[in-house]
Structures are given as structure tokens and as C-alpha cells.
Amino acid sequence: MVRSAAKNHGFVTILTDAADYSAFLAELDETGGASTLAFRRKMAAKAYAATAAYDAAISQWFATVDQQEHFPPVLAAAHTRVTTLRYGENPHQDAALYVPRNPAVTGLPQATQIQGKELSYNNYNDANAALELIAEFGGAKPTVVIVKHANPCGVATADTLLDAWKAALECDSVSAFGGIVATNVPLDGPTANAICEIFTEVVVAPGADHSAKAAFERKKNLRLLLVDSLPDPDRKGLVTVPIAGGLLVQDRDSGKVAKADLKVVTKRAPTEQELEDALFAWTVAKHVKSNAIVYAKDGVTAGIGAGQMNRRDSSRIAAAKALEAAETHGFTEARTHGSAVASDAFFPFADGLMAAVEAGATCVIQPGGSMRDDEVIKAADEAGLAMVFTGMRHFRH
């Protein structure tokens, strides 16, 4: 920090950012050794912001670390503007990107943009949804996530990244147009060339080889973002949502369910493959807007129903998408046949379950806890389904 009172008649110019040194020296040269009131006011604003951020960091340390307050009496946080954006969700809205002074996790703001035009507000929002979901598959076989309007429309795991891309795209190739793609392994040339065959807004990956970068160069507007690593999906932290007159604060949804946590509630227990598909579908459903229904088979989403006002409609939409995909790609039957279906919350009535039965699902994973659980379990038994309860809900609004 630099303080100067030269020829300012007692007024002090405080510099808190080394980037302002050259401007300050230019001020002195132009005015003969003094700084203007406008410059001092600008620097004062930055100085108060710096001390406020420092005070906020200290107060939060005392509240959260020293006093062990999970939700401190005063939520003080300092963020620095990285850039202004072209506009917000719509052209009539202004927008900007901010990051914490000392971010606990790196993500899109710290990514390296290899090419493409600047990111929009919606690009950041959708790409973050893709990054958060692909992070669930860190260390797994090659996996591809395709996101549209913050919801996944195709997710697949395969032996090669190219096969994962093809399978994810087949889930809902209509919605994938103009979508966001994320991978859990570095991009290769064949996969990059395949992605370039459709209009894609953003691709996020933990690296890309030379042939992949060369493939994307042909699509000048496509943004390629490379991250050093995938964020930890199990990390703790708080998330905030502004509401009129206040701010909602809650823990991140870092809840996990393993095979050992599942409770079989039907007469028929799921097979090992059904369990694998159920947990895969459950992982994806965590990142789908409620009400969420996800069908999956052999590590590939077969149909996704998102954001509906009732669970039955989500089930039907997911099944309809699977049927459309079968017709589009020439499958002998919809991939929902023999699939596992995940519901982000319990089935309040058996009708949502029966929609899954009609779609061909053979295994169900859901939280349980409804007043009509017995009715739903009975319907599952009568249909010959295997069903497991997680004891955990994954609402996402």
C-alpha cells in the first residue's frame, strides 16, 4: 500500500493496487506533483473495499473457525469483479462475473479459454452445471456430459471418450444442439471432430491434445475451456440464493449414497448391473432440476425428465424422449427397456412408478419416506420391479 500527500494540501492518495501505480505517476506528471480529486476519490473507493475485505475475512474467521458458527450472525464476504459480461440472462439485463478474494475451489473463472468469443452469463451458468456434474465422475472411465439450460440432456460413460460422446448425444440429440459439453478426461482429436459436427456453445475439459485443439479451430465461435482439475464434488461450503428482501443460505448438496447405504424394499433384489445403473442414474438425477426422473442403462442415460410440477409428468417426458431417441437413431427398442430409473424424491403415488413400468424400467432407486410407501412398494412387487431406498433426497430448484 502506498500513501502520498505531495502537494495535495493535506489530502492523502492511498494506492492499494500495484496496477494503479502508473496512473498515479501520470497524475503527478500532468499536475506538477499533485493528484486530482477525482483520482483520489477513485483510489479511496478501492482502499475502503480492500479494508472491508480484510475486515470481512477476519470476522468470518472468528465466527466460523474460532466460534464454530456454521451460519454466522453476519455473513460478510468480499468478491472481486473479474469482468463485465455482454449481458445477463436476457439482453436487457446487465451482468458481471465476480470471484471470492481467496477462492477455496477453482472452476470456470480460473479456466484457460483457448478460443472462441467471450462467455455470456448463460454460458457460465450452463457450463458450471456441466462442470459440477462431470466432477462426479472424476477418476472414472471416460465420461461425457451434455447440458442445455442448466439441465443434463445426455450423460454416458464408456471405454473411449468418443464412444461416450456418441452415447450421450444419442440420449437427446435435439436438445444437445447449442449445448454445453464437459468431459472428465482430456479431449482427443476424434472426439473433438465428432463434437464439431453439431453446433456446440462451450466445451469444458481437463486438457486437450494438439489434434483436439486443431479440430476446434475450425469452429471460431466455439469456446474451449481447459481446467487444471475437476472440482471436488464432496467439498463442503455454503450456497446463496437472493430473494426479495433477503438471502437464502444453505450447505452445498454434497450428499453421497453408496451400495451399502441402499435398502432393498421389494421382494426382488436388484442385480449387480441394475445396482450400477441405479447409482449412475441417481448421480445424474442429483444435477437435474426437480421434479427429476432419470432412466439409465449400461452407464448411459436413456431418458431425462426435468423441472416438472409433478413426478408422473417427469416420468412420461423422460420415457417419451427415450422413445424419440430410439426412432431417431434406429434402435430396436427404447433404451428405457431393462433400465434403472432414479427419482430425486419419493413417489407420492404409484402413478409415477407405473409410468416407469410402462417405459420398461426394471429397477427403481428413490429416497422413500412417503406416507404411501407401502402402496408404491406393493405396485413395484406386482410389476416385478426391484426397488431400493436411499434415505436421501436431491431436490434441485
C-alpha positions as CSV (number, residue, x, y, z in Angstrom):
1,M,0.0,0.0,0.0
2,V,1.4,3.4,-1.0
3,R,0.3,6.7,0.7
4,S,1.2,10.1,-0.8
5,A,0.3,13.6,0.3
6,A,2.6,15.5,-2.1
7,K,1.1,18.9,-3.0
8,N,-2.4,17.8,-2.1
9,H,-2.9,20.4,0.6
10,G,-3.1,17.7,3.3
11,F,-5.2,15.2,1.3
12,V,-3.8,11.7,1.0
13,T,-3.8,9.4,-2.0
14,I,-3.9,5.8,-1.0
15,L,-2.9,3.1,-3.5
16,T,-3.9,-0.5,-2.7
17,D,-3.3,-2.0,-6.1
18,A,0.1,-2.1,-7.9
19,A,-1.9,-1.8,-11.2
20,D,-2.7,1.8,-10.2
21,Y,1.0,3.0,-9.9
22,S,1.4,4.0,-13.5
23,A,-1.8,6.0,-13.4
24,F,-0.7,7.7,-10.2
25,L,2.6,8.7,-11.7
26,A,0.9,10.0,-14.8
27,E,-1.3,12.1,-12.5
28,L,1.8,13.6,-10.8
29,D,3.4,14.4,-14.2
30,E,0.3,16.1,-15.5
31,T,-0.5,18.2,-12.4
32,G,3.1,19.0,-11.3
33,G,3.2,16.7,-8.3
34,A,-0.4,16.6,-7.2
35,S,-3.3,14.2,-7.7
36,T,-6.8,15.3,-8.7
37,L,-9.9,15.0,-6.5
38,A,-11.4,12.5,-9.0
39,F,-8.4,10.3,-8.8
40,R,-8.3,10.4,-5.0
41,R,-12.0,9.5,-4.8
42,K,-11.4,6.6,-7.1
43,M,-8.5,5.3,-5.1
44,A,-10.4,5.9,-1.8
45,A,-13.2,3.6,-3.1
46,K,-10.6,0.9,-3.8
47,A,-9.0,1.4,-0.4
48,Y,-12.2,1.1,1.5
49,A,-13.0,-2.0,-0.5
50,A,-9.7,-3.5,0.4
51,T,-10.0,-2.8,4.1
52,A,-13.6,-4.1,4.1
53,A,-12.5,-7.3,2.5
54,Y,-9.8,-7.7,5.2
55,D,-12.3,-7.0,8.0
56,A,-14.7,-9.5,6.4
57,A,-12.1,-12.2,6.3
58,I,-11.2,-11.6,10.0
59,S,-14.8,-11.5,11.1
60,Q,-15.7,-14.7,9.3
61,W,-12.6,-16.5,10.7
62,F,-13.7,-15.6,14.3
63,A,-17.3,-16.6,13.6
64,T,-16.7,-19.9,11.7
65,V,-13.3,-21.1,12.9
66,D,-12.9,-19.6,16.4
67,Q,-16.6,-19.6,17.5
68,Q,-17.6,-22.6,15.3
69,E,-20.7,-20.7,14.0
70,H,-21.9,-22.7,11.0
71,F,-24.2,-19.8,10.0
72,P,-22.5,-16.7,11.4
73,P,-24.7,-13.8,12.8
74,V,-23.3,-11.6,10.0
75,L,-22.5,-13.1,6.6
76,A,-19.6,-10.9,5.4
77,A,-17.9,-11.8,2.1
78,A,-15.7,-9.9,-0.4
79,H,-15.7,-10.6,-4.1
80,T,-13.6,-9.1,-6.8
81,R,-15.1,-8.3,-10.3
82,V,-13.3,-10.3,-13.0
83,T,-15.1,-8.9,-15.9
84,T,-18.4,-7.4,-17.1
85,L,-20.4,-9.6,-19.5
86,R,-22.2,-8.8,-22.7
87,Y,-25.5,-9.1,-20.8
88,G,-27.3,-11.2,-18.4
89,E,-29.9,-14.0,-19.0
90,N,-31.5,-11.6,-21.5
91,P,-30.1,-8.6,-23.5
92,H,-31.9,-6.0,-21.4
93,Q,-30.1,-7.2,-18.2
94,D,-26.5,-6.2,-17.3
95,A,-24.2,-8.8,-15.8
96,A,-20.7,-9.3,-14.4
97,L,-18.5,-12.1,-13.1
98,Y,-17.1,-11.9,-9.6
99,V,-14.8,-14.3,-7.6
100,P,-14.0,-14.5,-3.9
101,R,-10.9,-12.8,-2.8
102,N,-9.4,-16.2,-1.8
103,P,-11.4,-18.8,-3.6
104,A,-11.5,-22.2,-1.8
105,V,-12.0,-24.0,-5.1
106,T,-11.1,-23.3,-8.7
107,G,-13.6,-23.6,-11.6
108,L,-14.7,-21.7,-14.7
109,P,-13.3,-18.3,-13.7
110,Q,-9.9,-19.8,-13.4
111,A,-10.1,-21.9,-16.6
112,T,-8.0,-21.1,-19.6
113,Q,-10.0,-20.1,-22.6
114,I,-8.2,-21.5,-25.7
115,Q,-10.5,-20.0,-28.3
116,G,-14.0,-18.6,-29.1
117,K,-15.8,-15.4,-28.3
118,E,-16.3,-14.2,-24.7
119,L,-18.6,-16.2,-22.4
120,S,-22.1,-14.9,-21.7
121,Y,-24.0,-15.1,-18.4
122,N,-25.9,-18.1,-19.6
123,N,-22.7,-19.7,-20.9
124,Y,-21.2,-19.5,-17.4
125,N,-24.3,-20.8,-15.7
126,D,-24.7,-23.8,-18.1
127,A,-21.0,-24.6,-18.2
128,N,-20.9,-24.6,-14.4
129,A,-23.8,-27.1,-14.3
130,A,-21.8,-29.3,-16.7
131,L,-18.6,-29.0,-14.7
132,E,-20.3,-29.8,-11.4
133,L,-21.9,-32.9,-12.9
134,I,-18.8,-34.2,-14.7
135,A,-16.8,-33.7,-11.4
136,E,-18.9,-36.6,-10.0
137,F,-17.1,-38.9,-12.5
138,G,-13.6,-37.8,-11.7
139,G,-11.3,-40.8,-11.8
140,A,-14.0,-42.9,-13.6
141,K,-13.9,-44.3,-17.2
142,P,-14.2,-41.6,-20.0
143,T,-17.4,-39.8,-19.4
144,V,-19.2,-37.1,-21.4
145,V,-21.9,-34.7,-20.1
146,I,-24.1,-32.6,-22.4
147,V,-26.1,-29.8,-20.7
148,K,-28.8,-27.5,-22.0
149,H,-30.3,-24.7,-19.9
150,A,-28.6,-26.0,-16.8
151,N,-30.0,-29.5,-17.1
152,P,-28.2,-32.5,-18.4
153,C,-29.7,-33.9,-21.6
154,G,-27.2,-36.7,-22.1
155,V,-24.6,-38.4,-19.9
156,A,-22.6,-41.5,-20.8
157,T,-19.5,-43.5,-19.6
158,A,-17.6,-45.7,-22.0
159,D,-14.2,-47.3,-22.7
160,T,-13.3,-44.4,-25.0
161,L,-14.2,-40.8,-24.9
162,L,-15.6,-40.9,-28.5
163,D,-17.9,-43.8,-27.6
164,A,-19.1,-41.8,-24.5
165,W,-19.8,-38.8,-26.7
166,K,-21.8,-40.8,-29.2
167,A,-23.9,-42.5,-26.5
168,A,-24.5,-39.2,-24.6
169,L,-25.6,-37.5,-27.8
170,E,-28.0,-40.3,-28.7
171,C,-29.9,-39.7,-25.5
172,D,-31.3,-36.4,-26.8
173,S,-29.7,-35.1,-29.9
174,V,-32.4,-32.5,-30.3
175,S,-31.6,-30.8,-27.0
176,A,-27.9,-31.2,-27.5
177,F,-27.9,-28.6,-30.3
178,G,-26.4,-25.4,-28.9
179,G,-25.5,-27.2,-25.7
180,I,-22.5,-27.3,-23.3
181,V,-20.2,-30.3,-23.3
182,A,-17.9,-31.4,-20.4
183,T,-15.5,-34.4,-20.2
184,N,-13.7,-36.0,-17.3
185,V,-10.6,-36.7,-19.2
186,P,-8.5,-34.7,-21.7
187,L,-10.0,-34.3,-25.2
188,D,-8.6,-36.2,-28.1
189,G,-8.9,-35.4,-31.9
190,P,-11.6,-38.0,-32.8
191,T,-13.9,-36.8,-30.1
192,A,-13.3,-33.1,-30.8
193,N,-14.1,-33.7,-34.5
194,A,-17.3,-35.5,-33.6
195,I,-18.4,-32.7,-31.3
196,C,-17.8,-30.2,-34.1
197,E,-20.4,-32.0,-36.2
198,I,-23.1,-30.2,-34.2
199,F,-23.5,-26.6,-33.0
200,T,-21.9,-26.5,-29.6
201,E,-21.6,-23.4,-27.4
202,V,-18.9,-24.4,-24.9
203,V,-16.6,-27.4,-24.3
204,V,-15.0,-27.8,-20.8
205,A,-12.3,-30.4,-20.2
206,P,-9.2,-31.1,-18.1
207,G,-6.9,-30.8,-21.0
208,A,-6.9,-31.3,-24.8
209,D,-4.3,-32.7,-27.2
210,H,-3.0,-30.9,-30.2
211,S,-5.3,-32.6,-32.6
212,A,-8.4,-31.7,-30.5
213,K,-7.4,-28.1,-30.4
214,A,-6.8,-28.1,-34.2
215,A,-10.3,-29.6,-34.7
216,F,-11.9,-26.8,-32.7
217,E,-10.0,-24.1,-34.5
218,R,-12.4,-24.6,-37.4
219,K,-15.3,-23.5,-35.2
220,K,-14.2,-20.0,-34.4
221,N,-17.1,-19.2,-32.1
222,L,-16.9,-22.4,-30.0
223,R,-15.4,-21.7,-26.6
224,L,-12.9,-24.3,-25.4
225,L,-12.2,-24.0,-21.7
226,L,-9.4,-26.0,-20.1
227,V,-9.4,-26.5,-16.3
228,D,-6.4,-27.6,-14.3
229,S,-8.6,-30.2,-12.4
230,L,-12.2,-31.0,-11.7
231,P,-13.7,-29.6,-8.6
232,D,-14.2,-31.9,-5.6
233,P,-17.9,-32.9,-5.7
234,D,-17.8,-33.8,-2.0
235,R,-16.5,-30.4,-0.9
236,K,-18.3,-28.5,1.8
237,G,-19.4,-24.9,1.6
238,L,-22.4,-22.6,1.5
239,V,-24.6,-21.6,-1.4
240,T,-26.7,-18.5,-1.5
241,V,-29.9,-17.5,-3.4
242,P,-31.2,-13.9,-3.3
243,I,-34.8,-13.4,-2.6
244,A,-36.8,-10.2,-2.3
245,G,-35.7,-8.6,0.9
246,G,-33.1,-11.2,1.9
247,L,-30.8,-14.0,1.1
248,L,-31.3,-17.8,1.5
249,V,-28.2,-19.7,2.6
250,Q,-27.7,-23.4,2.8
251,D,-25.0,-26.1,2.7
252,R,-23.9,-27.4,-0.7
253,D,-25.6,-30.7,-1.7
254,S,-22.6,-32.9,-1.3
255,G,-24.6,-35.9,-0.1
256,K,-23.4,-39.3,-1.4
257,V,-25.1,-42.7,-1.5
258,A,-23.1,-46.0,-1.8
259,K,-24.3,-49.5,-2.4
260,A,-24.0,-50.3,1.3
261,D,-26.4,-47.4,2.0
262,L,-29.2,-48.8,-0.2
263,K,-32.2,-50.5,1.4
264,V,-34.0,-53.1,-0.8
265,V,-37.7,-52.8,-0.1
266,T,-39.2,-55.1,-2.8
267,K,-39.4,-58.9,-2.9
268,R,-37.0,-58.9,-5.8
269,A,-33.5,-57.6,-5.1
270,P,-31.7,-55.8,-8.0
271,T,-29.0,-57.5,-9.9
272,E,-25.4,-56.1,-9.8
273,Q,-25.9,-54.4,-13.2
274,E,-29.2,-52.9,-12.1
275,L,-27.5,-51.5,-9.0
276,E,-24.7,-50.0,-11.1
277,D,-27.3,-48.4,-13.4
278,A,-29.4,-47.2,-10.4
279,L,-26.4,-45.4,-8.8
280,F,-25.4,-43.9,-12.2
281,A,-29.0,-42.6,-12.7
282,W,-29.0,-41.4,-9.1
283,T,-25.8,-39.4,-9.6
284,V,-27.2,-37.7,-12.7
285,A,-30.6,-37.0,-11.0
286,K,-28.8,-35.0,-8.3
287,H,-28.0,-32.5,-11.0
288,V,-31.4,-32.4,-12.7
289,K,-34.0,-29.7,-11.8
290,S,-36.9,-31.1,-9.7
291,N,-39.0,-33.0,-10.2
292,A,-36.3,-35.2,-11.7
293,I,-36.6,-38.6,-13.3
294,V,-33.6,-40.3,-14.9
295,Y,-33.5,-43.6,-16.8
296,A,-30.1,-45.2,-17.3
297,K,-28.8,-48.4,-18.7
298,D,-25.2,-49.7,-19.1
299,G,-23.7,-46.4,-18.0
300,V,-25.8,-44.3,-20.4
301,T,-28.8,-42.1,-19.7
302,A,-31.8,-43.4,-21.6
303,G,-34.2,-40.5,-20.9
304,I,-34.3,-37.5,-18.6
305,G,-37.4,-35.7,-17.3
306,A,-36.7,-32.4,-15.6
307,G,-38.4,-29.5,-13.9
308,Q,-42.0,-30.6,-14.0
309,M,-44.6,-29.8,-11.4
310,N,-45.4,-33.4,-10.8
311,R,-43.3,-36.6,-10.8
312,R,-45.6,-38.5,-13.2
313,D,-45.1,-35.9,-15.9
314,S,-41.3,-36.1,-15.5
315,S,-41.5,-39.9,-15.9
316,R,-43.6,-39.6,-19.0
317,I,-41.4,-36.9,-20.6
318,A,-38.2,-39.0,-19.9
319,A,-39.9,-42.0,-21.5
320,A,-41.1,-40.0,-24.5
321,K,-37.5,-38.7,-25.0
322,A,-36.2,-42.2,-24.9
323,L,-38.7,-43.3,-27.5
324,E,-37.9,-40.4,-29.8
325,A,-34.2,-41.3,-29.5
326,A,-34.9,-44.9,-30.5
327,E,-36.8,-43.7,-33.5
328,T,-34.2,-41.1,-34.5
329,H,-31.2,-43.5,-34.2
330,G,-32.9,-46.7,-35.3
331,F,-32.7,-48.6,-32.0
332,T,-34.8,-51.8,-31.9
333,E,-36.4,-50.5,-28.7
334,A,-36.1,-47.6,-26.3
335,R,-33.2,-47.8,-24.0
336,T,-35.5,-47.5,-21.1
337,H,-36.3,-51.2,-21.5
338,G,-34.4,-53.0,-18.9
339,S,-33.2,-49.7,-17.4
340,A,-32.9,-48.4,-13.8
341,V,-34.9,-45.3,-13.1
342,A,-33.9,-42.7,-10.4
343,S,-36.3,-40.3,-8.8
344,D,-34.8,-37.3,-6.9
345,A,-37.6,-37.5,-4.3
346,F,-40.1,-40.1,-3.2
347,F,-43.1,-41.2,-5.3
348,P,-46.1,-39.8,-3.5
349,F,-48.4,-42.1,-5.5
350,A,-48.0,-45.2,-7.5
351,D,-48.8,-43.5,-10.8
352,G,-45.3,-42.1,-11.3
353,L,-43.9,-45.6,-10.7
354,M,-46.3,-47.1,-13.2
355,A,-45.2,-44.7,-15.8
356,A,-41.7,-46.1,-15.3
357,V,-43.0,-49.6,-15.6
358,E,-44.7,-48.7,-18.9
359,A,-41.4,-47.3,-20.1
360,G,-39.7,-50.7,-19.4
361,A,-37.7,-50.0,-16.3
362,T,-36.9,-53.0,-14.1
363,C,-35.2,-51.2,-11.2
364,V,-36.1,-48.1,-9.2
365,I,-34.0,-46.0,-6.9
366,Q,-35.7,-43.4,-4.8
367,P,-35.4,-41.8,-1.3
368,G,-38.5,-43.4,0.2
369,G,-40.4,-41.7,3.1
370,S,-43.8,-41.2,1.5
371,M,-47.0,-41.8,3.5
372,R,-47.9,-44.2,0.7
373,D,-44.6,-46.1,0.5
374,D,-46.4,-49.4,1.2
375,E,-48.7,-48.7,-1.8
376,V,-45.8,-47.9,-4.0
377,I,-43.8,-51.0,-2.9
378,K,-46.9,-53.2,-3.5
379,A,-47.2,-51.8,-7.0
380,A,-43.5,-52.4,-7.6
381,D,-43.8,-56.0,-6.4
382,E,-46.9,-56.6,-8.6
383,A,-44.9,-55.3,-11.6
384,G,-41.8,-57.5,-10.7
385,L,-39.6,-54.5,-10.1
386,A,-36.6,-54.3,-7.8
387,M,-36.7,-51.1,-5.8
388,V,-34.2,-49.6,-3.3
389,F,-34.5,-46.6,-1.0
390,T,-31.6,-44.2,-0.4
391,G,-33.0,-42.4,2.6
392,M,-31.7,-39.2,0.9
393,R,-33.4,-36.6,-1.3
394,H,-31.8,-34.5,-4.0
395,F,-34.2,-31.6,-4.8
396,R,-32.7,-29.0,-7.1
397,H,-34.5,-25.8,-7.8
